[in-house]
Amino acid sequence: MESYREIRLDKRKENYLYQQLADQIIGLIEEKVIKGEERLPAIKKLSGLLDVNIATVVRAYEVLEERDYIIKKPGSGCFVKSREEKIVNFASGTPSYDFFPIEDFKKIINHVMDKDGAKAFEYTLGQGDMELRRELRKYIRKYNIQSHEDQIHVISGAQQGIDLIVKALLTQEDTVIIENPSYTGAIGAFKSRGVQLEGVPLKNDGMDLKKLEETIKKTDPKLLYVMPNFQNPTGTSYSSYQKNKLLSLAKEYDFYILEDDYLSDLSFYSQDSRTLKSMDKENKVIYLKSFSKIFMPGLRLGFLVVPEELQSSILEAKLISDISTSGLLQRALKEYMGQGLWEKHIEALKNLYQKRFDLAMKEITEKMPEMVKFTFPKGGLNFWFELPETIKEQEFINQLEAMNILVAPGRLFFHEKTDKSYFRMSIANVEDKEIRQGLEKISYLIKWECAAKKSGKEQLIL
Ligand SMILES: Cc1ncc(COP(=O)(O)O)c(C=O)c1O
């Protein structure tokens, strides 16, 4: 009972008392003040100690059970679950579900069902709900992308968007130029069609332009696939010069650019997070937007802005892929945006992620050994590291896994084999404490490995 005397509840605070109580008990469990297998105090006793209603303690214990911290044993009480060390997941690029605006979205779904009834469950247009497309048009206008509803195609996630472009535009004879490294899902989609893939290395401010132009001349590409803001996996942002250069090359050599804008909304320190589409005078850019990183990936919603001459082939590819994207969810997103909830959500998300981003930058600066090559991104969620030559990528990943740390292996992002060792660290789904602890362990392992290799010792015994 002693440990529970530390709990301080602020009865003036806005969040409910039961939530405060649950959060503080979680804190005590995480800090191992309350140990695994320990029995929680009887409800009446704790309510007496803290001078709160019995109902407050009951609800707090329910929250602890929902969040998997305790287990109720009928007739014996509530017990803290024994907790193995939590896995720090730097591999996942999926946002924390604590950031999903569930309450607002629940209200919106109910509103749509009340308003539209069965209509919400009919087939909808293959190109997407007209009212949603109007909202999306307004949304991208804020980012200086001028478009018409007819150019917008609603898709079931950006991955489907890439697949539709592949089906609509490319054959095995065609060449696609990609950044090297690039997004794994796009590499997979291009490979599935058997197109010729050419990778161009990235520099700090965009593609290696000399190599890009040489490759264009050599291969006469149909498409260039790029992520100009906070590229996945490297976090690289293209300079204004680079962005203009890509557009002029597309005009000169007559190819399309598929711009994958999965994250430009999370710009923290970029001088220029404009999209290529907002600068595209010649209509050479196919703009692809995902809502997965900035909203909720399970909604499977995204959209394309497509040059006129490609409209019908893309619509045809969509119809044979899945006929249309969920009508109910399209109506809900339209309503969500129309009621101004989108701006509120993005604002809050940006603030939360910026704090995490700043913390990661600080910890990396302080902890990462000098022999690791690294360039700070100006926004987004990804950090990309090149390991010293002596460290083998897969061995390193396995050793981190044994220390309960997951990162994405660099090789996943290359379309061809590479000899160098890399890894991507994403902060999409980690808490502050995990960033500190995780980076501590990663840098420790790198230092140890380099020292061990020098002294001839091959393996770190864990
Ligand atoms: C760069 C990039 N493009 C597209 C996607 C696919 O997004 P969606 O979930 O919208 O299909 C991802 C997902 O990780 C991504 O990282």
The ligand as an ORCA input file, in Angstrom:
! r2SCAN-3c Opt
* xyz 0 1
  C       6.355      6.535    -49.289
  C       5.090      5.747    -49.121
  N       4.198      5.760    -50.103
  C       3.069      5.065    -50.012
  C       2.780      4.295    -48.897
  C       1.508      3.503    -48.852
  O       0.558      4.219    -48.134
  P      -0.946      3.771    -47.960
  O      -1.085      3.223    -46.587
  O      -1.722      5.042    -48.163
  O      -1.259      2.758    -48.995
  C       3.692      4.261    -47.844
  C       3.419      3.447    -46.661
  O       4.249      3.213    -45.811
  C       4.885      5.008    -47.952
  O       5.810      4.999    -46.983
*
